[in-house]
Amino acid sequence: MLVIRDTRESGEMLEAALAGDNGAVLELGPLSLPEGLALARSLDPRLDDAAAAAIWRRAAGSPFWLEALAVPHERSDVTTPIANP
């Protein structure tokens, strides 16, 4: 069984369920600013440094939210709330 979750809160119950021979926990931290800028620009090459950095900050380095925010689509600007990741 594969369980993937995205949260900033402790997953003690999930970690306990996967402890020992039942599975493994792999924690992935946020992308660094240079990594986030590279990802954002790869998704939308029109982004300048300021726009890509704003998306990275808003996504808190999460690749999932970076992609959701950086993929070209109709949007007013990156400071307009879409969701609270």
Secondary structure, DSSP 8 states (H G I E B T S, - for coil): -------SS--HHHHHHTTGGG----------HHHHHHHHHHH-TT--HHHHHHHHHHHTT-HHHHHHHHS-SS-S-TTS-S---
